[in-house]
Amino acid sequence: MGRKKGKVEFDEYPPDNFDPEHPYKDPVAMLEMREYIVREKWIQIEKAKIIREKLRWCYRIEGVNHLQKCRHLVNQYLESTRGIGWGKDGRHPSLHGPKVEAVESE
């Protein structure tokens, strides 16, 4: 048995039928959206890792001049790490916001 020759295709965009106002209306679209969010976060994390490796290399090569010569990489690394995380602050607020409970007045 030989391998099939073909091109593997991946979805690079969020699902079209996902409704952020009612996320549980379509469970398939909700799962596709969750997979999309996780995939995008992993891409951002890997980009930050690549920039971090370049920054380490720059520190080693430049030595005492690293403050001036590696500043652009430091700024790029700090910008790439903002907002990427698995905590509640990194999620979309309409999907994972706090539940609002009605307060009964006396």
N, C-alpha and C positions, 0 to 999 in steps of 0.2 A: 504494500500500500504506500503510495507516494503522498507527498504533501500537496495540498491544493494551493495553487498559485493565485493569489488575489490580494487586493488591498484592503487592509483593515480600516474602517472608518469610525470615527468617534464623533459624538455630538459635542460641538463646541459652544452651543448657545443654550440658554435656559428654555424650558418647555413653553410652547406658545399658549397652551390652555391652562396655565397656572393662574389662579386668582388670589392675590395677596390679601384681599378683604375676607375671603372665605377659604382658607388654606385646606381645610379638611373636606371640602365639597367633592373634589376629585382625588382619591387616594393615590392613583397612579401618577398624576401630575405632581402631587406633593412629594412623592418619593423621588421623582425625576429632578425636582427642584432641589431637594436635599442633597442628592448626588452631585448636582451641578455646583452647589455652594461648597461642598466638601472638596470637589476637584479644584475649584478656583482657589480655595485656601491653601491646598497642597502646592499649587503652582506658585503662589505668593511666597510660601515658606521656602521652597527650593530656590527661588530667585534671591531671597535674602541670604541663603546659605552660600550661593555663588559669590555674591557681593562681599560676604564676610571672608571668604577664602582669598579674594583679590586684596582685601584690606590687610589681612595677615601677611600676604606676600609683600605688599607695599611697605608695611612697617619693618619687615626684615631687610628689605633692599635699601630703603632710604635712611635707616639708622636715625641719627639725631635730627635730620631734616624732615622726619615724618609728619610733624605738625603742619608744615606748609604744603608738602608734596602730596599728602594723603587726605587732605581736608575734603576734597570732593567725594572721595569714597566713603568717608565717615558720614557726610551729609546724605549721600545716597543710601547708605545702609540704615541710618536712623529713619529716613523717610520710608524705606521699604518695610520696616518692622512696625510701623504705626498701623494699628487697626487690624493686624493679622493675629488672630488668636482664637482659641476655642472657647473662651469665656463668654459670658453674657454680653459684655460690652462690644464684642466683635460681631455679634449677630445682627440681623436686620430687625429693627424695633417692632415692625408690624407683625413679625412672625413669632418673636420670643419676648415680647414686652411683658411687664408684670400684669397679673390679673387684677382688674379693678372690681372691687366688691362694692355693692350699693350700701350706703350707710343709712340706717333707719333713723329718722328724726323722731324725737319723743313729743 
